Amino acid sequence: MSMTTMMIKVHGMALATCTSRVLLCLAEKGLDYELIPVDVAAGEHKQQPYLSLNPFGQIPAFEDGDVKLFESRAISKYLANKHKDIGTDLLRSSCLKESAIVETWMEVEAHQFNAPMRTLIHQLILNPLGGSVSDEKIIETELEKLGKVFDVYEQKLSVTKYLAGDFYSMADLYHIPYLFYFMKTPKAIVVTDRPHVLAWWMDISSRPATIEVAQGMTLHKFL
């Protein structure tokens, strides 16, 4: 183990989608790291010393020597850039055209996919587990939004194997945490009814890195 990888620390919870996004990147790169649990139930993320790592009181936070970061997408990009020559080339940094396409679909995930999916995960999984009643009207509205996003994906994935091309990239990786949980719900038909989206999901969910990280994504450990 090198001194560089020894210093990598991820503060968060393996079952949390933003934490798992970073862990997926680390796994794809084959990097060693220490996952430092944050007791969210006890509000540890809203208190010092954690707030010195993430002033917004959210998980994860990240340390790599003197580099301290928060926001899972920024952390993942940092790791992919720093370690671009090992593991999976997640940003395609050696090709300007490919890297620009990867960035485009990373933006799509953040601005088109993330919002409806986040709301659906809360309504379909977190609310019931926490004892709250789900709002069927909200679910219907967000499913319609997500369906329109997946219509675009279906067309794109009929042409290329992955979102940015015929190569796995950060654009695909970013989708995994939420989809992992969503596919366990009755609304997974939004994916299974679209053959190219389904084939894409079956591919990215069966990667060794995904399987490794998914072992920690068990909600019952927390709720």
N, C-alpha and C positions, 0 to 999 in steps of 0.2 A: 504493500500500500504506500503510495507516495505521500509526501507531506501535504501536497495540494489537496488530494482527496480526503486526507485525514481531517482537514479543517472545515469541510463542508458540513454545515448544520442546518437542518430544516426544522423549524418550530411550527407545529401544527398537529393535525390528526389525520391519519392515513385514510379514514373514511370520508373526510371532507373533500369536496370536489376540487377546490382550488389547491389544497395540499397535494392531492393525488395527481394533479396536472404537473406539478414540479417533480414528483416522484417518478412519473412516467418518463419525463425527460432524462432524469438521472439514470433510470433503468435502460433506456435506449442507448445512452452513452456508456453504460457499464461502469459508472462511477460509484465509489464507496461514499457513504454519507452516514450521518447520525440523525435519526428522527427523534426530536425532543418533544414529548407530548405536552400539549397545552390543554389545561382543564377548562374547557369552554363552559361547561355546566356550572362551574364554580365562579365563572367570570374572570378567570385569570388573564384572559386576553384584553380585558378592559382596565387592567391595573399595571402599575410598575412591578417588576422591571420590564414586562413584556412591551409596554407602550414605548419604551426606548427603542425597540426594534421595529414596531409598526404603530405609528402615532394614531392611526385610524381604528386601532383595536380590532383588527381582523386577522384571520390566519390565511396563509402562512407568513412567517418571516424567515429570513435566510441569511446565513453567514458563510462566507468563504474567505477566511483570513480577515483582512481589514475591509473587505467588501461586505456591506450590510444592505440588504434589499428587502422590499416587500412588493406585493402585486405579483400573482403567480405567472402571468404572461411575460412580464418583464424579467422575472427570475429565469424562466425557461429560455428566453431569448439570450440572456447573458450566458447561460450554460452552453447553449448551442453554438454561440459565437466563440467562447473561450476554448471549447473542446471540439471545434469543427473538424479536426482531423482524426477523431476517434469515434467509434460507434456509428450510429445512423446519422447521415448528413441531413439534419432536420430543416435547415434553412436554405440549402442549395446555394451556399454563398460563393461558390466558384463560378457560377453562371448568372450573370445579371438578369437575363430574361426569366430564368426559372425562379430565382429568388424573388423577383417582383411578383410573379404569379403566386408563389407561396404566401407572400405578404398580403396579397389581395384576398386570398381565401382565409387567412388568419383574421383579417378585418371583417369578412363575412361572418365568421363564427362569433366574433365579439359583438357585432352590431345587428345581425339578423337572427342568428340561431340562439344566442345566449338568453335574451330577455324572455321570450315565450317559454323556452325550456326551463329556465330557473323558476318561473311562476308555476309551471306544471309540476315540477318536482316537489315544490312546497305544497301544492294542492293535493297531489295524488299520493305522496309518501309522507312528507314531514308533518302535515296537519293531522292525518289519521294517527300516526305514531305518537304525536304529542297530545292527542285527545281532542283536537279541534275538528269542527265539521268542514268538509270541503265544499266549495262553492261551485256548483255544476255549471253555472253561467260563465264563470271565469274560465273553467276548464274548457268549455266549448269554444269560447272566444280565442284562447291561446292555442288550442289545437288547430283551429283554422289558420292562424298565423304560421304555426309551425309547418302545417301541410303545404303552404305556399312556398316556404323556404325549401322543403324537401322536394317540391316539384322542380325547382331550379337544380337541386342536387341530382335528382334522377336524370335530368337531361345531360348534365355535365358528366355524370358517372357512366353514362351510356357511351361516352366518347373516350374517356380516360379511366384508368383503374382507380386512381385516387383523385382527390379534389384538385390538386395543382398540376397533375400530370400522371404519368405512369410510374411514379415513385412516391413512397410514403414520406410525409413531411410533417412539420409542426402544425400545418393546417388541419391535418387529419387527427393528430394527437390531441389537439385542444378540445375536440368533440367527445373524446372517450369518457371522461368522468360522468357527465350528465347522462349520456346515452346508456352507460352501464346500469344506472338506476332506472332510467325510463323504460328500458327493455324488459324490466321485471313487472311492469304495470299492464293492465288490460288495454291501455292506449297504445301499446307498442305496434298495433296494427298500422299506425301512421308510417312506420318503417317497413313492416313486413309486406304491406300492400304495394310497395315500390321495389321491384326486383333488383334494380341496380344499387339503390340505397342499402337494401338488405345485404347484398353481396359484399358491398364495401364494409358494412358493419361487421359481418362475419369475419372478414379478413383482418380488420384492425383490432377486433376484440380477441383474436386468437394469437396475436403476436406474443412472444415470450415475455416482453416487458409488460404488456397489458395483463397477462395472466399473473405475473409476479405481484404487481401493484394491487390488482383486484383482490388478492388474498386479505388485504387489510381493509377492504371496503365493505364492511359488514355493519350495517346501521344498528342492529340490535345491541352491539357492544356499548353504544352511547345512549340510545333512547330507551 
